[in-house]
Amino acid sequence: MVNKKTLAEFFSDKKVFVTGHTGFKGSWLLSILKTFNSRVKGYALAPSHFTNLYSIVNNDDRLCKSVIHDIRDEKKLQEEIIDFAPDIIFHLAAQPLVRYSYAHPLETFKVNTIGTANVLNACRYLDKKCSVIIVTTDKVYENTDQDYAYKELDRIGGCDPYSASKAAAEIVTNSYRESYFNLKNIGVHNMAIATARAGNVIGGGDWSNDRIVADIVKALQKNQKIPIRNPNSIRPWQHVLDPLFGYLYLAQNLHNLPEKYSGGWNFGPLENDTYSVKELVEKAIGIWNSGSYEIISEDNAPHEAKLLKLNINKSLEVLNWKPLLPAATAIEWTIDWYKKSAETQKEFTFYQIQKYLEL
Ligand SMILES: NC(=O)c1ccc[n+]([C@@H]2O[C@H](COP(=O)([O-])OP(=O)(O)OC[C@H]3O[C@@H](n4cnc5c(N)ncnc54)[C@H](O)[C@@H]3O)[C@@H](O)[C@H]2O)c1
């Protein structure tokens, strides 16, 4: 199990470069790194929604040095990385939405695939030991719509532009690792790289479009029926803190033992800890203490893979990481967060991190 004390010690005073720090996962990551006393520089676009977790947790501008800029600008990104000289890089910046990717495939490929290449390419000019975690997704696997849990060595694929762009980011990462940061020469380049693949996460502070929890909360707050598109889709709902601690723990281990921890890693819930979308909604209504839903059928809806499960044995056995919040608790922590008033959400974010550290 993750030793959170040594994890906190490892990150204390480390220089950590986070792309996508203004996003949902990025803001939670910043908050954890603040708890660990890391020195953080973030690189991302400004938050796209008026209400967003970044503005809540960073309201006094103390969490990081923030560069608001495009990941597609390879020169600027390189300058910022070289100037900061990080010990660790977490690359989260991405266009993360499947439906948006159908409408904007080129943007999705440029941001997700070329953006990843830009991060790795910048690292070629970094003259110090650095460990890089590239965050992709469970959707990088070639999905056969079978009842099967994907393992790290399974075939990479992806039909929709988002999944394909992230699968391509995996291939780009592997290319940089083989071509420029080969483990055989680690003593020369000092760069270690791993990819982290997690499924859908939930947690307080996600207001993105096309995210089920955001839709649920918006409807509950307005006393409207919750619209459900794919009621029977099974998703491995996981609280955002579980994979984030996986990424952090992976970074610590990768930094200390690159030969062992370089490569791809799945971060998902324990087997059978899955809920259908309908069950998630029903549970959320129970915790909110009111609400109802309606199922919406969309004849021309773009294809979305039905079943996505990750086999997490490698992370359990080799990394010694395990998820600490079962789906039921993850849903509870998430809905509890949204029940807080805007003024107390920042404090509650740090409270939940503290509570997680004590598990
Ligand atoms: N949230 C999930 O359920 C989930 C599941 C699997 C994987 N992921 C992955 O985790 C990462 C973070 O996702 P999230 O949920 O926080 O998404 P988000 O949309 O909340 O955040 C995305 C971040 O990327 C930045 N970004 C987007 N385009 C950019 C550009 N052109 N230049 C610079 N920055 C840009 C945004 O500014 C933001 O900081 C992504 O790589 C995503 O693919 C998320």
The ligand as an SDF file (V2000), in Angstrom:
LIG
                    3D

 44 48  0  0  0  0  0  0  0  0999 V2000
  -11.7170   13.3040  -15.9840 N   0  0  0  0  0  0  0  0  0  0  0  0
  -11.7270   12.0560  -16.3740 C   0  0  0  0  0  0  0  0  0  0  0  0
  -12.6720   11.3150  -16.0990 O   0  0  0  0  0  0  0  0  0  0  0  0
  -10.5460   11.4930  -17.1540 C   0  0  0  0  0  0  0  0  0  0  0  0
  -10.5310   10.1180  -17.4570 C   0  0  0  0  0  0  0  0  0  0  0  0
   -9.4300    9.5870  -18.1140 C   0  0  0  0  0  0  0  0  0  0  0  0
   -8.3730   10.4080  -18.4770 C   0  0  0  0  0  0  0  0  0  0  0  0
   -8.4300   11.7480  -18.1940 N   0  0  0  0  0  0  0  0  0  0  0  0
   -7.2850   12.5520  -18.6160 C   0  0  0  0  0  0  0  0  0  0  0  0
   -6.8280   13.3250  -17.5080 O   0  0  0  0  0  0  0  0  0  0  0  0
   -6.3440   14.5780  -17.9650 C   0  0  0  0  0  0  0  0  0  0  0  0
   -7.0300   15.7160  -17.2260 C   0  0  0  0  0  0  0  0  0  0  0  0
   -8.4210   15.6530  -17.4980 O   0  0  0  0  0  0  0  0  0  0  0  0
   -9.4670   16.6010  -16.7640 P   0  0  0  0  0  0  0  0  0  0  0  0
  -10.6370   15.7590  -16.4640 O   0  0  0  0  0  0  0  0  0  0  0  0
   -8.8130   17.3280  -15.6730 O   0  0  0  0  0  0  0  0  0  0  0  0
   -9.8380   17.5950  -17.9640 O   0  0  0  0  0  0  0  0  0  0  0  0
  -10.1550   19.1610  -17.9100 P   0  0  0  0  0  0  0  0  0  0  0  0
  -10.8530   19.4810  -19.1900 O   0  0  0  0  0  0  0  0  0  0  0  0
  -10.8100   19.5290  -16.6480 O   0  0  0  0  0  0  0  0  0  0  0  0
   -8.7080   19.8210  -17.9440 O   0  0  0  0  0  0  0  0  0  0  0  0
   -7.9440   19.8540  -19.1190 C   0  0  0  0  0  0  0  0  0  0  0  0
   -6.7320   20.7250  -18.8910 C   0  0  0  0  0  0  0  0  0  0  0  0
   -5.9890   20.7510  -20.1150 O   0  0  0  0  0  0  0  0  0  0  0  0
   -5.7720   22.1110  -20.4690 C   0  0  0  0  0  0  0  0  0  0  0  0
   -5.7300   22.2580  -21.9210 N   0  0  0  0  0  0  0  0  0  0  0  0
   -6.6620   21.8900  -22.8320 C   0  0  0  0  0  0  0  0  0  0  0  0
   -6.2790   22.2780  -24.0550 N   0  0  0  0  0  0  0  0  0  0  0  0
   -5.0720   22.8950  -23.9040 C   0  0  0  0  0  0  0  0  0  0  0  0
   -4.1660   23.5150  -24.7890 C   0  0  0  0  0  0  0  0  0  0  0  0
   -4.4130   23.5790  -26.0990 N   0  0  0  0  0  0  0  0  0  0  0  0
   -3.0450   24.0560  -24.2790 N   0  0  0  0  0  0  0  0  0  0  0  0
   -2.7680   24.0210  -22.9510 C   0  0  0  0  0  0  0  0  0  0  0  0
   -3.5980   23.4470  -22.0640 N   0  0  0  0  0  0  0  0  0  0  0  0
   -4.7250   22.8910  -22.5400 C   0  0  0  0  0  0  0  0  0  0  0  0
   -6.9450   22.8810  -19.8960 C   0  0  0  0  0  0  0  0  0  0  0  0
   -6.6380   24.2640  -19.8040 O   0  0  0  0  0  0  0  0  0  0  0  0
   -7.0900   22.1890  -18.5630 C   0  0  0  0  0  0  0  0  0  0  0  0
   -6.1460   22.7160  -17.6590 O   0  0  0  0  0  0  0  0  0  0  0  0
   -6.5490   14.6050  -19.4710 C   0  0  0  0  0  0  0  0  0  0  0  0
   -5.3460   14.2250  -20.0890 O   0  0  0  0  0  0  0  0  0  0  0  0
   -7.6230   13.5680  -19.6920 C   0  0  0  0  0  0  0  0  0  0  0  0
   -7.5750   13.0250  -20.9810 O   0  0  0  0  0  0  0  0  0  0  0  0
   -9.4840   12.2970  -17.5410 C   0  0  0  0  0  0  0  0  0  0  0  0
  1  2  1  0
  2  3  2  0
  2  4  1  0
  4  5  1  0
  4 44  2  0
  5  6  2  0
  6  7  1  0
  7  8  2  0
  8  9  1  0
  8 44  1  0
  9 10  1  0
  9 42  1  0
 10 11  1  0
 11 12  1  0
 11 40  1  0
 12 13  1  0
 13 14  1  0
 14 15  2  0
 14 16  1  0
 14 17  1  0
 17 18  1  0
 18 19  2  0
 18 20  1  0
 18 21  1  0
 21 22  1  0
 22 23  1  0
 23 24  1  0
 23 38  1  0
 24 25  1  0
 25 26  1  0
 25 36  1  0
 26 27  1  0
 26 35  1  0
 27 28  2  0
 28 29  1  0
 29 30  1  0
 29 35  2  0
 30 31  1  0
 30 32  2  0
 32 33  1  0
 33 34  2  0
 34 35  1  0
 36 37  1  0
 36 38  1  0
 38 39  1  0
 40 41  1  0
 40 42  1  0
 42 43  1  0
M  CHG  2   8   1  16  -1
M  END
$$$$
